[in-house]
Amino acid sequence: MTKDWIWIGLLALAGFLIGGAYVTWKSMKFFAALLAVAAVLAGAGAVLWMM
């Protein structure tokens, strides 16, 4: 049961990071790209954790 919360948390983190990347895209593109990469990694980690 505890392991179920990990992938849910990773998906929530990915969503939060995507939102941050979207908001910062116009002002700081490099930082937004870093946030997008971190979001992809968190999403991939969540999918791998579910399997």
Helices and strands as residue ranges (DSSP letters): H 2-24, H 29-50
